[in-house]
Structure formats: C-alpha cells, structure tokens
Amino acid sequence: MAAGCGFKIVDTSRLNKFQIIEMKNEGDNKINFLIKNKIYNLLDLKDSNDRLKINLSTEKNKSLKEKNNKNQITKYTISIKSVIEFNFIDQNLKKTFVILKEGSYDVDKNHNTTLKNLKNLENNLSEKISSEIIFNLIKIINEL
C-alpha cells in the first residue's frame, strides 16, 4: 500500500464561483488601488454563487538604505505590509493573513528619475503582493 504525499493540484476554476460584494481599503491609497484592481480583474463576476468580502489594510514605510562618502542618500528601502481578511459569507468562514514585501530604489541626481524609480518599485511590490493574495485565496478556496 502506497502512502500519498499530500500534493493537491491547484484548481483555479473554483475562483469563478466567487463574487466580491465588498472590498474595504485602509492605509496607503496608491498601493491599495493597484492591489484592488488586480483582484477585481480576477474575481468580479456578477453571476457567481458565493459571496466574498475582502478587507485590505496596507502600511508603507520608507527608510534610508545607503549613503555615499559625502553623506548623501543614494538608496531608500520601501517595505509594504498588507493585512488581508477574506470573509466567505455563504460558508461562514473568515481567514486573515499578512504579507510583507520589501525592496529598494536608487536616488538619482534628477528628481524625476528618483520618482520614476520609486513608482516602479511600488508597482513591482504591489504586483507581488497581489499575486500572493490570489495564491492564498486559491489555497483557501481549494480547502473549502
């Protein structure tokens, strides 16, 4: 008799059964907007059977990473902490988890380039957080 390894195939088709009826945001508006759009693109189905509420709370912190020998700042670190709560209304189930992502960007002599570097980093971190949220959602749905 062979024992199973416990591996389960991730079934993304079950996502189609859920409709977001409410999504509350708290914290950094820009990061929340980027994350929210990615989730809505995947889940906002009007003919879905099961209802889902999502609470999203993000906190963005900017800190100094490096200085050069002239004591000028050359790099900043951005860390984004997201607390996500899924409330599956029809299953009477709540799940909460925390995602923490971090990255750094260069300070340029040109301020516009520095802002572009910051924007690119925020977009990349938001994309990573969104992907992890969706992955966790799929895991939870497959356990239902």
N, C-alpha and C positions, 0 to 999 in steps of 0.2 A: 504494500500500500504506500503510495507516494504522498508526501505532505506538500500542500500548496505553499507558495512563497508569499502569498498575500497581495500580489500585484493586481491592481484593478486598472482597466482601461478607462481613461478619462473620456466621459461621454458629454461632449459639448452640445449635443442636440437637445438635452433637457433644459438648456438655458431658454429655449424658445417658449417654455411653459410659464415663464415669469414675466410679470409686468411691474415696473416701478410705479407705484402710485404716489410716492412722496420721497423727496430727497432733500434733507436738511444739510446745510453747509455752515461751518463755523471756522473761523480762522482766516488764513490767507486767501483772499478772493481770487487772485490770479491762478494759483495752484489748484484751488477747488474747481474753478471753471474748466481747466484743462482735464482734470480727472473726471469730472462730471460728464463732459462731452464724450469721452471715450466710453464710459459706462452706458450712457444713454444710446449711443450708436449700436451697442450690442444688445441691449435689453428692452428698449422702449417699444414693445409690441402691444398693440391695442386689443388684439383678440386672445390674449393669454388668459389662462385659467387662474393661476396662482398669483397672489399679490405680494409685493415686496416693498418694504420701507427701508431706506438707507440713511443713516446719519454719518456724515463725514466731517471730521474735525482735523484741521491741519495747522501745524505750527512751523514756521520757517525761521531759522536762526542763521545769522551771518557772523562769521568770526574771522579774525586775522589768521592767515596761514604762514606767510613768509614776508620777510623784509630783506632788502638788499643792504650792502655795506654803507649806504648813505642814509639808512634808516627810513627808506621809502617803502611803502607797502607794494609788494609785487604779486601777491596771491591772496584770495579770500576763499574760505570754505563755507559752503551752504549746506545745512542739514535740514531735512524736512521730516517731520514726524507726523504720521497720519493715523488717527484712530478711526476705525470703521466699524459700524454696528449694522448688521443685517437683521431685519425683523421680518421673518416669514409669517405673515398674518394668518394664512389658512392652516399652517402647520403648528401655530402657536410656539414658535421657536425663535430665540434671539441668539446671535453669535457676534462676538466682538473680537477684534484683533488689532494689533499695532504694527505698522510698517515704518521703518526708519531707513532713509536713504541719504547719502552724503556725497558731495563732490566739490571740486574746487575750480576756480576760474582765474585767469590771468588779468592783471591790471595793466592796461596799455597807456601809453602817453596820450593817445587820443581817447577822450572820454566816451565818444560814441562807440568805439571798438570795445571798450570795457563794458558798456551797457549791452552790446550785442553778445559778448561772452557770457554775461550774467543771464540774459534771456535764453540763450542756447542751453545753458546748464539747467535752468528751471524747466525748460521743455523736456530735456532728457530725463531728469529726475521724475517729473510728472508722468512721463510715459512708462518708466519703470514701475512706479507706484501703481498706476492704472493696470498694468499687466499683472502685477502681483495680486491686486484686488480681484481681478477677474479670475485668476487661477484659484484663489481661495474660495471665491463664490462657486466655481465649478466643483471644487472638492466638497463643499458643504452640500450642494445640490445632489451630488452623487451619493452622499451618505443618507439622504432623506429616503 
